[in-house]
Amino acid sequence: MPISTYDDAMRRARELAERGPRTGENPQVGCVLVDDAGVIVAEGWHRGAGTLHAEVDALSKVESARGLTAVVTLEPCNHTGRTGPCAQALIDAGVTRVVYSLDDPGQKSRGGAETLRAAGVESVSGVLSGEGYHLVERWLTANRLGRPWVTAKWGSSLDGRTAATDGTSQWITSAESRTYIHLLRSQHDTIAIGTGTAIADNPSLTARTADGNLFPNHPLAVVIGDTPLPAGSGLWSHPRGVLQESGPLVEILERLYNIGIRSLFLEGGPRLMNSFIREGLVDEYVVCLAPILLGGDKTATGDLGIGTLVDARRLTVTSTEVMGGTIVVTAREAH
């Protein structure tokens, strides 16, 4: 069968992958098993660390997979962690072909395609790779860079001020945009702020639904800076707990990566935000622009070390949306 025959099956695998959590050490992966007529006979997806991988989930739903084709959104893994290697599971099950979108870049997990081919299983990569990239973009970037994917968020007036001259800032942006930001928080492993913001504002750093309940996938709170968090801080009762980190940002991110953190939602304050940007550690920006003007010096960022327009950090805008009058702009750094 021509490989293009598997496009619809790959799209279905991608739909299944999106059912899995965006957070955690493992990527979102979906898998379908297809017979010689191109009919899907079993489906599976990964539900989070420690659960069945998508391929094994699909294999568990058929009496025999001998002669079938596995269509997977990511190259089957090649290592033993909390579960065994999916490449070997597919070989043992007797599949004759594996079709996948993206290669696995992990130092420990990659190489599944080579293992499959060595066992006589046809292995084809790159099928609809562009369509499925968003599923694993954070995970791929984190594994390649050895640090969490960083999303920097701030809310400001149209003239770039995050607070009025007297420091008042609640609320610059709309309730609708704030609800959206809570959703984004829930889609990251951590929420990070600086110690100055933690002490001055005593924020909860929770991720809540519109009706005030905690999201099931709740991020860890991280406070970055040398000043100890006061004993009376509300963050000590954070539902996922709080980590205090100090030192060079690159080393902090490496430590977080090593404990399984793959995505970080950065909410500042401005000094910490500035440091992340200057050091090139931001992958994505989410900026909520309220239709007001404030003036003054309470800007979202400070001196970024850019002396001329030629040296400006060039971003790619990926989406804009108006939420209750607030314009939410999402932009990416190029890697």
N, C-alpha and C positions, 0 to 999 in steps of 0.2 A: 504493500500500500504506500502511496506517496505520503511524505511527511506532512504535507499541507492538510491531509485528511484529519490530522490530530488537532487542528486549530480549535475546533469547537470543544473537544475534550480538554484542551489546555485552559480554555476560558472557564469551563466548569470547574477545573481544579483550582483556578484562581479564586472563583467565587467561594469555594470551600475554604481556601486558605484564609480568606477575610473573616471567617467565623472565629478564628483563633485570636488570642490576645496579642496586642501590639507591644506589650511590655515583656520584660524578662530576658534571659540569656539566649533564648532560641527564637528563630525567625518564624513568621507565619508561612506555613507550607500546606499545600493541598495536593491530593493525589487521586486519580481515577484509574481503574483497570478496564481495559478495552479489549474486546474479542476481535477476531479476524474480520468481522463485518463492520467494525467501527462502533459497536454498541457498548455503552458503559455498563459493566456488570457489577462494579463495586466502587465505593467512594470512601475517602478518609481525609482527615485533616488533623493538624497538631493542636492540642489544647493547652499547651504550656509545659514548662520544664518538669520532667519526671513522668509525663504521660506518653502514650504511644506516639511515635512519629507518624506522619501522614501515610507513608508507604505501608507500615506495619498495621496501622488502623484499617486501611483498605484491604490488605491481605487477610485480616481476621474475619472479613465478611464474605469470603468465598471458601467453598470446600477445597477447591484446587485452583491455583493460578497458572498451572502449566500451560504454556503456549500463549498466554495473554501478554498484552503490552501495558506497561505502567507509564502513565503520563503524569509528570510531577513538575511543580513550579520551580523546584530547586534541585540541583544535583544531589542524589542520594548520599548521605553522609557515610564516612569510611572509618569511623572510630567508635570505640566503646566508651560511653559515659554512663549516665544513669540508665541508658538503654543500649542495646547492641547496635552494630552498624547496619544501616538500612540497605546498603549495597549487598551485603552478604545475605540479608533476609530475602531480598529479591532473587538472588541466585538460588538459594535453597528452595524457594517457592516454585522455581521453574519458569519464570517469565522469559520470553524470548527477546524482548526489546524494551528499552527504557528511553523515553522521550522527555526532555526537561528544558526549562527556559534558561536558567542562569547557573553558571559555575559557582561552586562553593569555594570561597577564598580562605576559609579557616585553616590555620596552621595544622590543627589536629584532625579536622573533619573532612578536608578536601581529598580528592583522589578517588571518589566513588566510581566515576566513569571508567577509570583505568582498571579498577578491580573488576567491574562488570565485563569489560571487553576481554580481560585476561581469562575470564570464565566462559567466554563464548557468547555473552549477551550483547546484542547490538545496542549501542548507546549513541544517542543523537542529542546535541545541545543547541541552544539558541532559538527554540521555537517560541515565537511571540515574546521575545525577551523584553522588548520595549514596553509592552503593555503591562507586564507583571513587575517591573522594576520597583514601583512604589511600595510593594509589599515588603521588600527586604532592604530598601535603601538605607534605613538607619542601621540595621544589623550589618549590612555589608560595609558601610562606612566605619562603624565602630570596630569591626574586626580588622579592617585594613589599617586604621590609624592607631589601634590599641588604646582607644579612649572612648567614652560615651559620645553619641551624637548629641550636640548641644543646640537647643532651640532657645533663642533670646526673645523675651517678650517685654514690651512696655506699652503703656497707655499715655497719650499726650494730647495736647491741643494741636490745632493745625499748624501753629508756629513752633511746635516741637517742645513745649513746656510740659513737664510732668507734675507740676504743682504751681499754685499761685505764689506770689512773693512772700506771703506770710506762712507758706508751707502747707496750706490746706490742699488736699488732693482727692478727697472722697466726696462725690465720685465724679471724675472727669468724663469717663466713658459711660456708655449706656448699660442698662441691666442686661439687655440681650447679648451684648458683646462679652460681658463678664460671665454669663452663663456658658458661652462658647469657650472662654479661657479655662473655666473649670473642667470642661470636657477635654481640652488639650492637656491639662495637668494630669488627668486620669490616664492619658495615653503615653505617659512617660514614667520611667522608673523612679525619678527623683524630681523634687522641686528645690532649687537652690537660691539662697539670698546671702548677702553679706551680714556680718555681725552688727554693723551700724544700723541697718534696716531692721534686723531682728530685735535690737534693743529699743530703737526709737518707736517702732510701730507695733511690736509684739503681735505679729500676724499669726494666724492659725495654720497657714500653708496646707489647707485641706483641699480636696477635690470633691465638690458637692453637685448633686443634680439640681435642677430648677426647683424641686420641692424641698431642698435642704438636706437630703440624705447623702451619705458618703457613697461614692462610686465603688463598685466591688473591687476593681483594680486600683488600689490606692497607692500613690507614690510616697517614697521615703522623703523626709525633710533633711536637707543638708544646709548647714550654716558655715560659711567660709570666712575666715579671719582669725586674727590672733587674740582678740578680746574674748574672755570666757562668757558664755551665755549665762545670764543671771539665773539664780535658783528659782525666782518667781516667774520665769518665762513660761508662757502657755505652750511653747513648743515641746517642753518636757513631757506633756501629756498627748503629744501627737499620736494619732491612731497607728502609724507605722513606725514611730520612733524618730529620733533626730540624731544625726551625726554632726560633730563639729570637726572641721578640717582647716588646717593652716599650712602655709608653705607655698612654693611655686605652683601655679595653677596646673601646669603640665603634670607635675607629680601627683597632685590631688586627683586629677582626672584618671591617671593611670591606676591609682589605688582603688578608685571607684570601679573602674573596669575590672580589676582583679577580683572584686567581690561580686561580680555578676551584673553590674550596672551598665546598661547599653544605651540609655537615653536620659538626658538631663534637661529640665525645663528651668531656664535661668530667668529670674525675676528681679535681679538687681540687689541693692541700689545702683546709682549711677557710677560710683567708683568701681564696683565689681564688674558692672556691665562694660565699662570702658576698658578694664584690664583684659577681659575675655576677647573683646573686639581687636584691641591692639595686638594681642598675641596670636590672632588668627585662629581662635578656638571656637568660633560660632559657625554652625552649619546652616542654620535657618533663622529667619527673623519673622516674628509676628508682631506687627505694630498696629495698635488701635488708635485711630485719629478721630478725636471728637471735634465737632463743628463749633469750636470756640477759640478765642485768642486770649492769651494770658500775658505775654511779654515777660520780662524779668530774666533771671539767670538759672532757673530750675530746669535745666535741659536734660534730656534723656541720656546723652553722652557728653563727654568733655573732649579734651584734646586727644585726637586719635593719631597724632604724629603725621598728619597729612598737610603738607605745606603748599601744595599746588593741585589744581584740578586734575592734572595728568595722573597723580598718585591716588586719586579717589578709589575707594573700595567699590567695585562694580558688582551689583547684585542683579539677579534675574527674578523678576516678579512672577510668581506662580499662580497667584489668585488675588482678587479683590472682591470684597463683599460688604454691603451696607447692612448693619445690624442695629436697629433702633436709632438710626441717625449717625452711628459711629462707623467709620470706614475701617475695615480690618484688612490690612495688607500683609500678604505672606511673600517672602522673598528668600532666595537661596544664595549662598556663597558657591563659587565654582571650586570644584576639587579636581 
